[in-house]
Amino acid sequence: MEVRRTAPVKLVVPDERRDDLHESARQFLHCANRAAEFCWSDASYTECVTANTTARDALYDELREETDLTSNLVQEAIRRAVQAVNGCVERWKKGKRVSQPEFTSWSMLYDKRSATFYRNKVSLSTVNGRVECDFELPSDSPTPYERYVLSKEFEFRASTLQYDAVDDEFYFHITTRKYDSEGDGDDDVEVSEDPEHQTVLGIDLGVNSLAVSSTGRFWQGDDYDHWCREFEKRRGEMQQRGTQPAHNAILRLGKREEAWRKQYIHTVANEIVAEAVDHDCDVIVFEELTDIRERVPQAKWHHVWAFRRLFEYVSYKAPERGVSVEQVKPNYTSQRCSRTDCGFTHDDNRHGEHFHCQKCGYKVNADYNAAKNIGTRYARKRQHKLRSSPKSGGGDAPVNVRINGGTLNGESHQPIAGD
């Protein structure tokens, strides 16, 4: 493995967006310090939290609600704190004096999802959407940026954005990585970056079934709906009393309900990632959640909340198991026949939970049919992209959809609704 860190690249930030970066950094440091406080223990280094997953599962939702940062920036802030605590624990073990890490200097960590590179600029996530910043590159060529960031042999890694208050300038310290021939490197699990050999797990989100995979696994929504209704019923009973003790009880109930819902979705997210790993999938594909309320009119607020949280949780859990997460347009995934030799699309194909193709007669659970279509849409999108690439030579691109343990070409007629 070869790691390269370029010389700091000066960014030309639009004047009207500089405040967005400053506010983002302030909130990033807030998250990092909150995470350091959670992880630290003055009693003993054995009581310090040194696992990133433990800190993230405990703090992620709170920090998302406390800040306007994107999911990836919150995760990087937590990761920074955990790494700092780990460093302190190692020194503590050696008998050195240590104290709880504190973050005060202006800096933010960006990963390859929160920073998108183009030839002469970079797009960075902020608390107010993305900002595109031009590079002010050295006059000599090739520059480290051109050699490593733009090279297809190097992968962009988490890099640091810093601000020089004296010069009033922003600098980006870019880190890239290239594997050596033996594949030696650190112990991090890497997401598969081989676009020519991918296996896809499609996921459909709904009300009756909270999630359904293209392998035919169902995460039913009955239990989730039942407890949401129970919490709502108890809250209504307390509100009718109109007393201060009742008001206090409502607040406590609200916290318990929120904690329960988060834990429930965490469990489903873990099981979806495990399903992908068990079936050797490289990619988990969801439908885009834009306009989800209009597309699923029967969904209540807690369903929409669950959809968005589930996608976020899977998005940060899956890469740790070597699986990437993508989204595709949801158009007609519910009305299209998922059989590879058909593909007929019509509104009359779906009736509630049942799918019956009016052309070929294929009968199957409607959500399962949609999950297969979601996976298929991503696979075809990847195949089209690879075939049109100059490197592909126009040949076939083996991108498979995992369906009941088979692939896109191994059709299955199960499971039927209720199975």
N, C-alpha and C positions, 0 to 999 in steps of 0.2 A: 504494500500500500504506500502511496505517495501523497502527502498532504502539502498543499501550497497555500500560503497566506500572502496575498498581494500587498504591495505597499498601499497605504491609505489612499483611497480615491476621493477627491473632492467632489461634492455634489452641488449642483446649481439648483437650489430649491426656489420655486416661485415665491415671491414675497408674500402673497396672500395665503400661502399654505405653511409658512414657517411656524406660526402659532400652533397648527395642528400637530406638528412634530414635537414641539415643546410640551404640549399637553399630553401627548402620547407617552413621552418619556417620563413625565411626572407620574402618570398612572401605572406605567410599567414598574417604576421603582416602588410604588405603593404595593403592588402585587408581590414583588420580590421580598420586600421587608415583612409583609404579612406571612409569606411562606416561611421565611427564616425564623420568625417568631414561633410559628407552629412546629417547626422541625426541631427547635433547640430545646435543650434541657440543661440547667445548671447543675443538676444533681449528679448525673453520670453520663458519659458518652454512650453507654449502652441504652440509655433512654431517649437518645436523639433519633429522629426519623431520618433515615438515610436512603429510603426507597422512593424513587420518583413517583411510582404509581400510587403509593400510600398517600403522599402529600397531595397529588393531583386529584385523586378521588375525593379527598376530604375538603379541598379548597376551591376546586374549579368552579362550581356553581356559584359560590359566594362571591368570588372575584369577578365573575362575569356580570353579576348583578351590581356589584359595587363600582364597576368601571365601564367605560365605553370601548374597551379594547376588543380586538377580534379574538377568536378562540386560540389561534396560533400564538399570538403575542402573550396571552395569559399563560399558556403552557410553557413558553420559553422563560417567562419570569419565574415560574415555579421551578423549572429545571435549573435556572441559575442559582436559586436559593439552596436547592438540594445539593448541588455540586459544591457550593461554598461550605455548607454544613459538613459534607463528607470530608472536605479538606481539613476543616477544624478538628473533626473526630480523629483523623489520622495523626495530626500533630499532638492531640490530647493523649492518644495512646502512647506516644513517645515521651510523655512527661512534660511537654511544653505547655506554657500558659496560653489559653485561648478564651475567646468570648464570643457571644452570639454575633454572627455576621450582620453588618449593616451596610446598606447600599445608598450612597449619597451622590456619587458622580453621575453626570448626564451620560447615559448610554442605554441602548436597547439591543436585544438579540433578535435577529430575523432568520427564519428558516426558509426553505425553498418554496413554501406555500405563501408566506407573507411577503416575500420579495421576489419579483419577477424580472428577469434580466432581458434586455434588448441590446442591440449592438452599441448604442450610444447613450442609453439611459436605463434607469431601473424604476420599477413601480413598487412603492412601499405602502403597506397597510398603516392606517392611522385611525384615530378615534373619530375621524370625520371622512371616512372613505379613503380611497387610495390617492397617492400623490405621485406624479411622475417627475423624476429628477434627472436632469442631464448630467453626464460625467464631464469633468474637466480633466482630461487625460494629459499626461506628459507628451512633449513634442517628439521624443524618440520612439521608434517603432522597431520591432513589436514591443508593446508595453506588457507588463505582467498581467494586466487585465485582459488584453487581447489573447495572450498565450494560454491562460488558464481558465478564465471565466467563459470565454467564447469557444474554447476547444471542446469538442464532443468527447474527448478522452477524459475530461475532468468533470466531476459532479459538484455542484454548488452545495456547500454545507452551511450550517448556522453561522452567521457573520454578525459583526457588531457595528452599529451606527453610533457615532460619537459627535459631540458638539464642542467646538473650541470657542469659549466665551471671549477670549482675548481677541481673536481674529474674526469672531462672529461667523464661523464657517462650520459646515457639516462635513464629516468624513465617514466613509464606509470602508471598514476593514473586511475584505472579502476572503473567505476560506473555501478552497476547493479540494477535492480528493480524487485520486486515481489509484485503482487497485493494481498491484503488481501481478506478475504472471503466476505466482503461486497462490494468489488470493489471500495472502496474509494481511492482517489488519487488526483493528480493535475488535472488541467483543460485541459491539452494537449489532442488533438485528437490522438488516437493511431491506427495504422494500425492493421487490423485483423491478429492475429497470430494463429488462429485456423485452422490448415491445413486440418481438417476433414470436415469442413463446409464452402466451398468457392464458390462464384459465379464469373464467369469470363466474362470480356468484351474484345473481340478480336478486334484489330485495324490493318487494312491493309493500307499501304501507297502507293501512286501512283502519276501519272502525271495528268490524266484527273480528277480524284478525289483525292485531296490532302490526305484525310483520309476517311476511311469507317469503321463503327463499326459493330460488329456482331448483333446489334439490328436494323440494317438497316438504320442508319443515315449517310448521305453523307455530307462531307465538300468539295464542288467542288473547283477545281483548276483554273477555268476560270478567275475569278476576279484577283487572284494572278498572273497568267500568263500575263494577260492583262497589269497590271500596271508595271510588270517587263519589258515587252516589251516597254512600253511607256518611262520608265526611260532610257532604253538602247537607244531608238531612239533619245531622247533629248540629251543624252550624246554624241552620234555620231555627231549630228548637231553642238554642241559646239566645238567638237574636230576639225572639219573642218575649223573653224575660225582661229585657231592657235594663238590667242592673249592671253596676260596675263589676261585681264578681263574674257575671255572665260575659261581659266584654273581655275581661282578662282571660277567661276560659276559652273564648273564641280565638284570641291571639295564640294561646298555647296549642290549641287544636290546629290552627293554621300552620304552625311550625312543624307539628308532628306529621301533618298531611304532606307538606312539602318534602320533608325528609323521606317519607315513605315512597312518594312518587319518584324521587331521584334514585333511591336504592333499587326500585323496581326496574327502572329504565337501565340502570347500570348493569343489572343482571341480564336483561335481554341483550344489551350491547355485547357483553362478554360472551354470551352464547352464540350470537351471530358471528363474531370473530372466530370462535372455536369451530363453528360449522365450516367457515371458509378454510381454516387450517386443516381440519379433518378431511376435506375433499381436495386438498392441494390446490386451492385457488390463490391466484396472485392478486386479484382485484375484486373488491366488493362494490357493486354498482347500485345506487339509489336513483330514484326519479328526482328531478329538481323540485324543491318545495315552494317555488314561486306560485302564488295564487292557489295554494292548497285549499284554502277555505272555499273558494268558488268551485274547485274541482271535486271536493268531497263535502257537499253541503250538509250532510248529516253529521259531520264531525263537530264535536263541541270544543270549547277552548282547551280542555285538558287533553284532547286527542292531538290538536295542533301543537300544543306544548310538547307532548310526548314525541311526535314526529321529529321536531327540530332538535330536541335533546338527544334522541336516539342517533340521529345522523352525526351530531357533534361528538358524542361519546365514542361511536364506532370510528370516527375520523381520527381520534387521537390514540385509541387502543389498538387498532389494526396495524399501523406501521411498526409497532413494537414486536409484532409477530411476523413481520416481513410481508404484509399485505397492504396494498394501496387502496384508496377509497375514491370513487368517481361518481359523477352524476350525469344523467342524460335527460333529454326532453321527455316529458310524460305523454306527449300527444298520441292518442289512440292505442296506448299499451293495453287498455282494458277492452277495447273492441276488436283488436287484431287476433286472428288465430295464430297460436304459437307453433303449430306444426310446421316443420321446415319445408314440407312439400305443398303447403297451402298459403298461409299468410293473408287470407281473406279478411277484410276489415269492414265491419258494418255495425251500426248501433244495436241492431236486433240480436247480435251475437251474445250480448250479456244481459242477464236478467238477475239482478241482485247478486247473490253469491254464486250463481250458476253461469257457466259459459257453455254455449252450444253453437258451434260454427254452422251458419246457414248454408255453407257451400260443401264442406267435406263431412259434416256431421260430428266432428270432434267434440266430446263432452268432458268437462273437467271443472275443477273449482276455479272461479273467476280470478281470485287473487293469485293463485298459483300460475295461471295462464299469464297474468300481467307480469309476475316476477320473471318468468322465462323471457317475455318480450323485452323487459328492461335489460336483462343480460345480453340478449341477442342484439339489441340496438347498439349497445356499447361495442360488442364484438364486430359488428358490421362497420361501425364507424372507424374502429381501429384497422380493420382489414382494408377499407377504402383508403385510409391515410397511408398505410404501408405500401399498398400497390401503386399509389401515385408518387411515392417517394423515389427519387433517382437511385437510391441505394438498393431498393427492393427488386429492381429489374422487372417489375410488373408481375411477379409471381404471386402465388397464394401465400397468405399470411396466416399461420396457424394460431388463431385466437379462438378458444373454445368457451362455451357456456356450460357450466356444470349443472346437469339436469339428472336428478335421481341417481347420482353416481356415474352417469354416462356423460356424453358430450353433446354438442349441438346437433351432431348427425345421428346420435343414438336416441331416437324419440321414445317418449314414455307417455302413456295415457293416464297416469295416476299423479296425484291423488284426487279422487272425487270429493266434493264437499262433504264434510262430516267424517271422512276417514282419518 
